[in-house]
Every structure is written in structure tokens, then in C-alpha cells.
């Protein structure tokens, strides 16, 4: 169909449907949305406006600055060691 977006199926049930490879954009499959009020992380949509940068994980740092009590820089390993917290929230992307 002329003007239709090409989609790329992962071929695996529950995985996002890839709409664009560069920049990477994928949407939650409709059959997954209809089965639960909560979307599993592996099925979650991805919306990018630019290419995913290549970084060296051993050198990459997240700079926390601005209106904070104590500015700091966090390495990827230090972030990965942090405790996680699960919250239920509603998210929507106007691009999907």
C-alpha cells in the first residue's frame, strides 16, 4: 500500500513491533496490550528521535547537576548496583 509504514516483526509473540530501525522505534503489539493492564518490560514501546550513541561503558558517566543539593557524576557500574524500585504508572507516547 503506497504511503504505508513498513513494519518489521520480531517473529516472537509479545516482543515490540519494529516500525523503524534507524532511529530505532518499536510499538507494543496490540495483542499484548489487550491481555493485561500492565505491559511487561520486554513488550514496552521504544521511541527514539536520533540514533543510539555508541559509548564505552567503562568511561561513560551520568552528570547530575543544576538545582540539586550535591552535583555528582555516576558511572554505569555504580548505577547498575543501585537498588531498583517497581512502580505502576501510565505512560503514553504521542509518536506511537
N, C-alpha and C positions, 0 to 999 in steps of 0.2 A: 504494500500500500504506500503510495507516494506521501512523503512527509511524516510517516510514522517513525517513531524511535525504534532502533534495533535494540533488542534485549538479549542478554546472554544468560542462559540458565546454568546454574551450577550443576544441575542434574541430581542434586541431593535435596530431599524434602526438608523444608524448614530453613534452608540457607537463603540469604538475601538474593534477589534477582538483580543482576548487574545491568545497569542502564548505560553506563559509560565506563570505559576502562581508564581513560585519562581526561580529566581528573576522575578518580575513582568515585562512582556514585552507584549505590545499590538500595533497593527498597525491600521492605519486609513483604514476603509472599502473602497474598490475600488469604490463602487457605490457612496460614499460620495466625493471622490477625483474628480470624473468626473462631479460633479454638480456645482462646484464653484472654482474660483481661490483662495479663502480664506477658510481655514479649521477652523471650529468652535472649540473653546477650548474643548468642550465635545467630539469631534471626534479626537483630536490630538493624535499622536503616543506617546508611553511611552517606553523608553529603559533604563533598569537597568542592571547593571552587578553584583550587590550584593543585598542582602535582604534589605528591607526598615527598617531602625532602629526604635526602639520604643523610643520615647523621652517624657519627661514630659514638655508639652508646657509652664508651668509656670516657669520652671527652664532653659529651653533651651535658648542659646544665640548664635548669629552670631558674630564672631570676625572678624573685618575688620582691617587688619594690612599690613605691608610691605611698598611699595612705595606710601604712602598716606600722605596727609598733617596732618591729625589728626586721629590716630588709635582710634577705638571705638568698643563697644560691644552693639548689638541691641537685645532687647527682641522680642519675637514673637508678642505680642500685639503692640509694637511700630512699627514693620514692617507693620502689618495689618492696622494701622492708616495712613500710608503714602499714598499720592496721587498716583493714578495709571496713566499710560500713555499707550495708544494703538499705536502700530506701525505695519506697514505691512512689513513683511520680508519673505524671502525664507529660509527654513530650510530643511536639509536632514540628515537622519541617515543611515550610511552605513550598519547598522545591520538589517535594515528592508528589 
